[in-house]
Amino acid sequence: MALDVQELFTKSREQLDELFRNAESGPIPDGAAKGTALIAPGTAFSDDLAQVVNLFAWQGKTFDAAGGVLRNRITAFGLNAIVAEVYQGTSLLDGKACVVLDYSKTSLVAKWIRDEIRLVAPHLYLGRVYWGEKPVLHFALEVE
């Protein structure tokens, strides 16, 4: 069985970190990616919390791989806002290759945020969100 978002909900933070450590960077995505926040992973609340976040706050990201940027799709209206630079870099977790989503030069509201993603299954990226250098949560991106 291929790994999917529903299976990610069942994993603990430590298991998600281990999955991230064992994954390859993968290419920079291009186009729309459905996002799922992995809040309280490994608990019965993870799926419900993700649905609330998805409905009211964050639906995913739209990548322009050639331009090296992305825009987050936010609010119930799916507005494309909060821009990040996207590039291959090294992970704060383990120093290995990952795709970095860097808001430091592109966003006033998110300039302290850095996301890292790795391909964990076909069309599925696992992400880690950092506030400065402190990890704060995980997310999944499903690309077409």
N, C-alpha and C positions, 0 to 999 in steps of 0.2 A: 504494500500500500504506500502510495506517495504521501509525503508530508504535506499537510494543509494547515490553514489557520485554526481550524477547530482543534487539531492536535496541539498546536502551540499554546492554546488556552489551558491545556492540562499540565503544562510543564512549569516547574518552579523557576524563579529567577536564575538560580544556579544552573539548572538544566538548559535554560535559554542561553546563558553565557557559554556553556560548554558546546552547544550546538553552533553558536557563532564562532567560537575558537576553531572548530573543526571544519568550517565551511571555507570555500574559495571566495575571493572577492566578487567574481562575476563581472560582466560588462556594465557600463553605465547604462541604466534603463533609458528608453526613449519613448515618449508619449505618456499617456495617462496610466497611473498606478493606483489601484484602490488601497486605501490605508486602513489599518485596524490597530488601535491602541491596545497594547497588552498590559492592562492595568490589573493589579492583583493576580498575576499569573499563578496557575495551580490551585485557584480557589473556585468555589461555585459562583462567585460574582463576576469573574473575568469577562465572560461573554456579554452579560447584561451591561456592565460598565462600558465595554467597547461600543455597544450599540448606541448608548446615550451620547458618548463622545462623537461617534460617527454622525448621528442625527443633528446635533446642535453645534459642533465645533469644528471637527476635522474629518474630511472625507478621503484625503489622499494627496498625491503629488502629481504634477504634470512636468515631465522632464523634457528638456531640449538638449539631447546628448551632444549634438554638434556645437551648440553654443555654450555648453558647460554650465547650464543654469537649470533651476527648477522653480516652480511656483506651487505653493501649497493651496489645495482646494479647501476653503474654510466656510463656515456658517452653513445654515440649512439651504442656502442658495448656491452653494458650490463656487463661491468667488475665488478667482485665482489671485492670490496675494502672498505676501511674505516670501520673498525671493531668496534663494541660496545659490552660491557657487557650488558646482559639482565637479569632483576630480578624483582620480585614483590617488590614494595616500596610504599612510600607515595607521593602524588602529591604536587608540590609547589603551585598549585592553591588553593586547599581546604583541604589538609592534609589527604584525603581519599586514599584508595588503588588504585594503578594503576600499569601498567607494565612500568618499567623504562628502557630506552635505554641510557646507560651511556658511553660516549666516553672519559671520563677524564683520564683513565689509559691505553687506547688502541690505541689512535690516536694522532699524533702530529698536524695534520691539523684541527682536530675537538675537541680537548680536552676541549674546553670551552662550548661544546654543550651537552645538555641533552634533550632527547625526552621523552615524556610520552604518553602512549596510553591507551585507554579504548574501550571496545566493545560496539558499539552503535546500532548494528543490527547483525543478523547472518552473519558471515564472513566479517564484516566491522568494522574496528577500526578507531577511530578518534584520531589524535595525535596533540600534542602541542610541539613546538620546543622552547627551551630556550637557550639564550646566557648568560651564568652565571645563574643568577636568573631572567633575563628579558625575558618575552615571546616575540617571534619574528614572528611566523607564525603557521598556522595549516596545517595538511596533513591528507590524508586518506590512509588506507592500506586495500586492498581486499585480503583476504586469501582464499585458496581453501579448 
